[in-house]
Every structure is written in C-alpha cells, then in structure tokens.
Amino acid sequence: MAITAPVTFPVATMSRPAERIGKLHLLVVDEDAAIRSACCEIATDLGFVPQTVSSIEAARTLLRDQGIDILLLDLRTPLEEGLGLLNEIKALNPGLIVVAMTAFATVPAAVEAMRTGAADYLTKPFAMDELTAVLERAVERMMERRTLDGESRRLRESLRSPQGLGNLIGRSPEMDKLYRILAKVAQSSHPVLILGESGVGKELVARSIHSNGPHADRPFVPIDCGSLVPTLMESELFGYVKGAFTGANRSKEGLLASAEGGTVFLDEIGELPLDLQAKLLRALQEKEVRPVGATHRVAINVRILAATNRNLATMVEQGRFRKDLYYRLSVVNLRIPPLRERKQDIPLLAAHFLERLSRETGTAHILSDDALRTLMEYEWPGNVRELENSLDRACTLSSGPVLHLGDLPTQLQNFHLQHRRPVAVPPSALNPAGSARGPVLPLAQLEKQAILETLRKLNGDKLLAARLLGIGKTTLYRKLKEYGIGAPEAEEVRTDGSASPGL
C-alpha cells in the first residue's frame, strides 16, 4: 500500500527498531501535509520521536536549535534549496542520517543527493514497508556508528592516559595528534607507512595499531628488512619448497604467509633491494606469493604496516625505491615526532622507565633536580631509545636511590658542563688590569680540587660529599682512585689539594 494519506497501523504487528538504542528524533520535511502525517504516524509506531515541517527554512531553524538524528527530506521543494540544506547540515552535523524522498520524475535528484551525503532515498509513492525498511537501515547505521565511535573514543582515552598504551607515553600536543590518528587507523585495514627517526618507537606504534584493531587475536610478525641477508630475503619473505636450493631439506612457510589474518610489520622498508620491491608489490596487489622453487602460489591475507627512518619520497625521485610500491604502502602516513619536539613528555617517559626498572631490580630510583634538568635540556639524537638506555645505565651505576648527574652517561655530563650557566667572577677576583688572578687551570684539575676540598670540609664524609657535588658515590670512589687515593676510612685531605701519605 502506497502512502498518500494518513493511515493507522496496529502497533502490535510492528517492530520498534528505534528503541534498540534509545529514543531517536526524526524530522520530516515535505510540503504535502498528508505525507508528513503518514510518515509521522509510522515513525511513532516504530519508536521514533517525530517532528514535521513544510519548508526548508523551518527545517534549518529546527536543525539548528534541536538535536535531530534522522532527516526525511523531500526533494520536490526547489532542488537547489534542498541540496543546499543537505550540504549545510552535513557540514555542521556529519553524524546526521539523511533520507532523500523523491518522485519518479526526479530520481536523478536522489542520485545527486546520495553524492552530496544522503544515506538512503525513497521514491514516491512508497509503501509502509518501504519506509519501515529505510528507517530500520538508518537505525542499523546509527548503531554501527555509535559502536565505532565508542571504540574509537575508548582507544583515544586509553592512548591519552598518563601511561598511554603499552609503551606509548606522552601527553604533549604532538602525541595527542598521533593518538587521534591511531584511534582511526587501528579500526581500518589499510596499509600504514610509519615515518620517524631511529629510536622514536615505530614498532611500538605498529604494535598498538595491531593490538587495537579488529584482528588483534591474530599474529603480529615483525620483519627487519635491514637485517635480512640479501641472498635469503626472498626465501624468508615468501618461503621455499624442498630442494629449491642447496640446504633446503624441507619446505618452509614464508613470513608473509605465517601472519595469516594478522599483521606484517616491515621495519626499515627502505633497505629492500629494487628487485625484491617488485616482488613484494606483486604479492600485495595479488594477495598471493610464490615460494622460491615452487610452481604454485600461496594466498595471503595480511595487513601491511611499514616503517622507515629514510625519506622514501626522495628515494623515489632518485630511482632507489619503486614509486608504485611507495604509493601502495603510504595509504596512510604516520609521522612519529622525535623526542626533542616533545620534551614535556620526558618526565613521564623517565618515570615510566624508572618504574619498570624498579620492578625488575627491586630498587626504586628517582632523579635529582640537576639530572632531570639536564634530561629536559638535552637534544636526544637517539630519541626515546637513548633516554631509556641512559636511565638503565644510571640505575646500574648509581650507589643510592637518587640518580645524580654523575650517574648519567658521559655525553649527558659533557652536555651539562658545556651548557651550564657561566658563574660571574666577582671584581675582587680580578687584578687591576682586569684579568683573573692566577693561571687558568684545566677542567680536570678544577674538578679534582673541588672534590678534595669538599672532602676536607666534610672530614672525609664521602656520601655527603657526593650528594653536595651532584655525583654518585660510585663516581666519587672512581675519581678518588684516579687520583691515587685509596683507603676509604681515616683519610686526611690537605687544603692544598694533595693527599697525606695515608691516602
């Protein structure tokens, strides 16, 4: 039965799809009062909260002032106005589901409406079951969108938490931007090209994409393209059959096939030779590989994530990387910011690494103010990996729970010495000619004098001296050993910087 006038349908015979996700508000825009009344009655029986208007202007006002979930828009009104409203509301509210209604003579208008952003359309006159089916499809789309939005929101929140996701740590604007992209990318199956300097955590990002995607229960296979032996690359990636070459005593499945249904992470993809790039491209396009020595092909079903610290676009221009493979891999590009661009994340990262080390060793460590200040000022050419290794070394060499400057690696100590603020020389330290009194001493000699003078003033208390000097006790003992000062106890340090014979 076609809808041409208000009709009543028994509620008991109709399902109420709108109630599956709560009350949904529906707006009907049509000049025909009979159509508006019939649509309103059917929508009410299906569990919607309907409203009706007869003009585009009234619809524009209602959409602006009230929350509408689904819009039934008649395109019999001036087409330009109807499509203009459609463009406007999709720009302001991308989540609004629009169903275009059109007569037989204006089916092209419905097609244009679909291109503009309408989710579905009805051709007049339409029957009750047609309208019901369209509204049920709209509810299904709404449920799918809310489910996806909820998953994406939960993922963003987990990524934005102080601990991040796994070892992805940071709350800087650069990392927040990365988290937003990751939340969307993880829900898709598109190839992703992860770009970033060495040590920024490209594999951690790849694992986060996999573990938060729809196939997290399937294998994650990392492949370091830079460490593969050139002569064995093809057999490692695609597999081989028995007798394919000397030593092939049995058939072996390739790495691409072993990740069936999961994710393959091609690290340092820029290291692949050109001939293997061509074979990899064919494998990705055809979704199948041919093992070395085989005459048959093996189907593969994997998601590809690739990473590199090189500029692949420049390599393409130089002919060192295939353009078609580059475009195949870079459907989505992710750039991981270097640590120097997000220094505000360093305290969070340091706390995370120290907590992990504490669980492993059973000893808790904290950073002194000078040590943390140096970590914040250093440029970190090795990025997060260098920070982690530096703290690991500091905890290993530290003689107490507090990590001082002297416990940090040599490059950080040198950086601190080179960039520390100069100490103003008082006028009393200058002779009348304006030059400093006495000869200029080497840095090592000044360090030695500072250590021995501090020990003398503290009556040989090494632990307190180390704390005041900002170095670890182990470092202090090492320095004293270099100076030829051995016996830990009953040492006597002279004011001239030399040691008594008992030292």
C-alpha positions, 0 to 999 in steps of 0.5 A: 500500500502506497502512502498518500494519506494518513493511515493507522497501523496496529502497533502490535504487528510492528517492530520498534527498531528505534528503541534498540538504542534509545529514543531517536528524533526524526524530522520530516520535511515535505510540503504535502501535509498528508505525507508528513502525517503518514510518515509521522504516524509510522515513525511513532509506531516504530519508536521514533520521536517525530517532528514535521515541517513544510519548508526548508527554512523551518527545517534549518531553524529546527536543525539548528536549535534541536538535536535531530538524528534522522532527516526525511527530506523531500526533494520536490521543494526547489532542488537547489534549496534542498541540496543546499540544506543537505550540504549545510547540515552535513557540514555542521552535523556529519553524524546526521542520517539523511533520507532523500524522498523523491518522485519518479520524475526526479530520481536523478535528484536522489542520485545527486543527493546520495553524492552530496551525503544522503544515506538512503532515498525513497521514491514516491509513492512508497509503501509502509514497508518501504519506509519501515525498511529505510528507517530500520537501515538508518537505525542499523547505521546509527548503531554501527556508528555509535559502536565505532565511535565508542571504540574509537573514543575508548582507544583515544582515552586509553592512548591519552592516559598518563601511561598511554598504551603499552609503551606509548607515553606522552601527553604533549600536543604532538602525541595527542595528534598521533593518538587521534590518528591511531584511534582511526587507523587501528579500526581500518585495514589499510596499509600504514607507512610509519615515518620517524627517526631511529629510536622514536618507537615505530614498532611500538606504534605498529604494535598498538595499531595491531593490538587495537584493531579488529584482528588483534587475536591474530599474529603480529610478525615483525620483519627487519628488512635491514637485517635480512641477508640479501641472498635469503630475503626472498626465501624468508619473505615468501618461503621455499619448497624442498630442494629449491636450493642447496640446504633446503631439506624441507619446505618452509612457510614464508613470513608473509604467509605465517601472519595469516589474518594478522599483521606484517610489520616491515621495519626499515622498508627502505633497505629492500633491494629494487628487485625484491620491491617488485616482488613484494608489490606483486604479492600485495596487489595479488594477495598471493606469493610464490615460494622460491622453487615452487610452481604454485602460489600461496594466498595471503591475507595480511595487513601491511604496516611499514616503517622507515627512518629514510625519506622514501619520497626522495628515494623515489625521485632518485630511482632507489625505491619503486614509486608504485610500491611507495604509493601502495604502502603510504595509504596512510602516513604516520609521522612519529615526532622525535623526542626533542619536539616533545620534551614535556613528555620526558618526565613521564617517559623517565618515570615510566622507565624508572618504574619498570626498572624498579620492578625488575631490580627491586630498587626504586630510583628517582632523579635529582633536580640537576639530572632531570634538568639536564634530561629536559635540556638535552637534544636526544639524537637517539630519541626515546631509545637513548633516554631509556638506555641512559636511565638503565645505565644510571640505575646500574651505576648509581650507589643510592636511590637518587640518580645524580648527574654523575650517574648519567652517561658521559655525553649527558655530563659533557652536555651539562658542563658545556651548557651550564650557566657561566658563574660571574667572577666577582671584581675582587677576583680580578687584578687591576688590569682586569684579568683573573688572578692566577693561571687558568687551570684545566677542567680536570684539575678544577674538578679534582680540587673541588672534590678534595676540598669538599672532602676536607670540609666534610672530614672525609664524609664521602656520601655527603660529599657526593650528594653536595657535588651532584655525583654518585658515590660510585663516581666519587670512589672512581675519581678518588682512585684516579687520583691515587687515593685509596683507603676509604676510612681515616683519610686526611685531605690537605687544603692544598689539594694533595693527599697525606701519605695515608691516602 
